[in-house]
Amino acid sequence: MLASIVEGKVQLVCIVTEDLIGSRKLDAGKIVGAVAKLVGGGGGGRPHIATAGGKDITRIDEAINQTKSIVESFIRK
């Protein structure tokens, strides 16, 4: 997960490697969508790469810090 602030908005990019897509059934689109909700946005994409945006730049650190637990929640499903 990469995050930046562009023109006053949060921009997110999530990449998942092929081995994790296959063995853990992870999906970059689902992960980035869940993280984007934390910054007041949404997004999605393909299983290996996805983008999202949000409006609340004050929550960008929280969103990045929550990424690990979000990924773990998808692994448990």
Secondary structure, 3 states (H helix, E strand, C coil): CEEEEECCEEEEEEECCHHHHHHCCCCHHHHHHHHHHHCCCEEEECCCEEEEEECCHHHHHHHHHHHHHHHHHHHHC
